[in-house]
Amino acid sequence: MADRLLEIRISADYPNKPAVLDDCSLEIGRGEIVGLVGKSGCGKSTLSLALLGLLAWRGGQVRGSIRLNGRDLVGLSEGEMRKLRGREIALVLQSPMSALNPALKLGTQLHEAWKAHSSGSSEACNRAVGEALENVSLPQEPAFLQRYPSQISVGQAQRVLIAMAILHRPPLLIADEPTSALDIITQSEILELFSKVSRKLAMSILYISHDLLSLASISQRVAVMENGAIVECSPTMKIFRDPSHPYTRQLIRALPVIPQVFAAPAR
Amino acid sequence: MRRARQLATVFLLLVALASAAAGFLAPSGYAHQFRDTPDASPSRQHWLGTDDLGRDRFARLLYGTRVSLCLAPAAALLSSLLAALIGGVAGFCGGRLEQLVLAGTDLFLSLPWLFLLITIRALLPLNLPPVTSVVITFMLLGCLGWAVAARVICSDAHLLRNCDFILLARASGLGGWRLLVRHLLPNLMPIVYAQFWLSIPIFILTEANLGILGLGVSEPLPSWGTLLRDLESCSSMSHLWQFAPLLLLIAAVSCFHLLVVDREFPA
């Protein structure tokens, strides 16, 4: 693995649901894309909230250590964590339409995200927003920024979310099932966009999904989560060719197979 | 229904315009006494006759409408702002603060509203200058009428705090007042608007109740409440023109209710 950016070894509980994360360990290198796969409810999103220090807000509690650039985040105060969120760790959520504020224009939301960590002039803000939009292949015209989330497509909304996440060029991006609400063509475009952003900005990505195929297309390594624990974490090729854990094998056996009629070579 | 709403809007606009132009439309000031013609019947000079002090009833109705139509929306605005602040903060913060505020609101709602208003107003001197009495009535209505609206807004804010866009704003590094004002409040505005419009007819009627009891706006300044008080001395149904303030009050309150029904409030 490349130079380590993130090292996690945590357990997490909710008041009426203990051990949602059970001694969960994971490492991510700089510029690396790591996929995290597991069935719904296994603790994937809890892990993303724990990394952002937002689990307490949902009533949860984290034990252990989360080391980002060698600094332990678990003991940090809310004020210190707020300074890290968006600047050191960014988040892209599953449903772009519900993740964007319906009452605010796109430009306002991007400017707000920028102002959370920068206090420069409005020119600097516009420049940063323009660069972020360019990186995700969205128009930078004022007319686009004047739109509300309901006035753009789902694919565009997901790109806006990615632009918002990369605004401060954080070293780590958490993508929590970012393509599950998208059609298959938009899904492949967004996956390609994540790869491009990671390469261009040397950004590490923790790509969370329950879709093993989409993970495999962009991840260098895949971590498999079951009942709040990482049961296997290996390079993507190894996961598919030589899975070691029974749950990983079960996941791979469950992958859809293209029917022969479509797979047959054209004459 | 749409036709009825249009008619209600036109009626309220006409009433508001007439009261605004009272200085031009009224034959005299609201306190001017025609000492030679007290308790006169309607005539070309005095369209609604004069009261027992010789004051022109039409002039007093126009000026009284101005006071009531300014006072009720102003009090509704104050109570809606208080409700947005108290309910919004409580619902957004959640936890013990929310429980405490809801308990306080329940306690407030259990108090007999009208008796509380009468008690507080009765504690103040009765010979207040007219303008001071208007300000005090406005403050009383505004400060005591927030509880129902606060409960509704608190419930809405509680739902919003768990929305994805608030999670994303937190994950972007936003927090505290900025999160509340820039992200939550715009989404609470439709419900705050609704509470504002619902409060206006309630405050018109409350001011009228206080006025009838002699605890509202002080003489000689008229309001719909003080004009209704004159009906106490109306001994005969033959003087039907004296019921003009009552008819106007009923019509205005009905029109406000028609405007609130099915109204779409902007996000």
Interface residues (C-beta under 8 A of the other chain):
Chain A: L52 L54 W57 E78 R82 K83 L84 R85 G86 R87 A90 L91 L93 Q94 S95 S98 A99 L100 N101 P102 A103 L104 E112 A113 A116 H117 L161 M164
Chain B: C163 D164 F165 L167 L168 A169 R170 A171 S172 G173 L174 G175 R178 R182 H183 P186 N187 M189 A267
